[in-house]
Amino acid sequence: MTALLRRLPGSICSLWRCRAVTHNRTSHLIPRDGARLLPACSGSLTGYSRGQSRWQHTEAGGPVEVDLKRLEGEDDGIVEVLMCRHKARNALGHVFVSQMRELVSTLSNDSAVRVVVFRSLVPGVFCAGADLKERALMNNSESDLFVHGLRSLMTQIASLPTPTVAAMDGVALGGGLELALACDLRTAARSAQMGLIETTRGLLPGAGGSQRLPRTVGITLAKELIFTGRRVGGQTALEMGLVNRAVDQNQTGDAAYREALSLAREILPQAPIAVRMAKEAMNKGVEVDISSAMAIERMCYARGFLCVCVFVHSHKHIQLPPTSPRPRWEPALCPVLDRLLWRRAATCVCVRRLAGPGSVPLQTVQNALSQQFDVLVGLWVCVNVLQLLQAALL
């Protein structure tokens, strides 16, 4: 590889070095989309390690506008994305968007993450929307590239495999509300103001708002909000289904965040694979007709069902007393050799152990693993078995 890079032109070599990010156990190769707009290309993410700091952020060389905090102890598995562009009220500028995309990229491949909470460290503000002052300095091609990156960011957030919660303790306007709409759940203070106000600026929602708002509150109400550019408070947003929970603001100004954290703690003890599969089934099913959606649900159910069988098979020797706390579900398969999973046989054994000896006939399980998705389940099992063998050899 070194010899090959020496023969490449200098510009290509520098681009390769610019796009490479240090790779360790927990960091990943992160594409630097939109790097042309950044003042420097050297700001890579600091690799996160449980033995090191629980904070993850961009390295020195530029302002930190988006940060990451991993909670510990009983809240281990909850990750907070912190928006901290104080001078511009968390306006969506190119540095902000680039740092956010890098952090979201790391979260999408981190199996230790159970719930992601998006919150603001700027008092009274969740996100003020696009940075119009910065946009005014861009030419048409740069503006198009930036809007494309902004739209891709919202898609990245919506595509995260784990549940996401937006905590709106202040204004969430334009792109700020679009960011919240990209999350699965939303909490808001009753004093918060939110709306897609682009039409009052001669624009229209360009980062998914015109599509996600109708899917959230209905097409008729979404048209009214977008056509008029109206802002709504937290209580009104709750009544129209825009947010899941609305609370009175407290003296510290973080009531919505505390409510979001409470919601995340309700999700945390649930089986992570089941939660992920449920999110995938709903997100994909809502985009297609009911027949296709049922097929998607069937496939996701099979994958989640298989994980339940593996969990039961892995813990068959553990006898928990009735008063013991609920076990923490882990997205890992059972140890090697006697617990290797064969697609049908092991599933039958696990189901019978779960429901009682002889209570589940073989044909019932075979029908559950029908030919329509049997191959996909088999491939999924093979991949996890290979991961098991790799972990056993290390």
KABEL-V697003 format. One line per field, one symbol per residue. ss: DSSP state (@ for helix, = for strand, . for the rest). phi: phi as a letter, one per 20 degrees, with the letter a starting at -180 (. if undefined). burial: + if it has 16 or more other ideal C-beta (glycine too) atoms within 10 Angstrom, else -. A space follows every 50 residues. Layout:
# KABEL-V697003
ss->???
phi->???
burial->???
This chain:
# KABEL-V697003
ss->.@@@@@@..@@@@@@@@@@...............@@@.......=..... ....==.=.......=====..@@@..======........=.@@@@@@@ @@@@@@@@......======....===..=.@@@@@...@@@@@@@@@@@ @@@@@@@@....======..===.@@@@@@@...=====...===..@@@ @.......@@@@@@@@@.@@@@@@@@@@...==@@@@@@.....===... ....@@@@@@@@@@@@@@...@@@@@@@@@@@@@@....@@@@@@@@@@@ @@@@@@@@@@@@@@..............................@@@@@@ @@@@@......@@@@@@@..@@@@@@@@@@@@@@@@@@@@@@@.
phi->.fffffeeffffffffffeedgdcfdecfdfefmffeefbdeeefffecf edfedcbfffpafedccccdfdmfefoeddedeceffdlmfeeffgffff ffffffffddffedbddebdeefmceaeofefffffeeefffffffffff fffffgffegfefccdddebfcdlffffffffefcbdbffefcbreegff dmcbgccoffdefffedofffffffffemfeceffffffenfcebccffd femcffffffffffffegfffffffffffffffeffecffffffffffff ffffffffffffffdfeedefgeffffffcecefffmfdfeegeffffff ffffeofmedffffffffefffcfffffffffffffffffffef
burial->--------------------+-----+--+-+++--++----++++++-- -----+++-----++++++++---+-+++++++++--+++++++++++++ ++++++++-+--++++++++-+--+++++++--++---------+++-++ --++-++--+++++++++++++++++++++++++++++++++++++++-- ----++++++-+++-++----+--++----++++++++-+-++++++-+- --+++++-+++-++--++--+++++++++++---+-------+--++-++ ++++++++++++++--------------+---++------+-+--+++++ ++-------+----+--++---+---+--++--+---+------
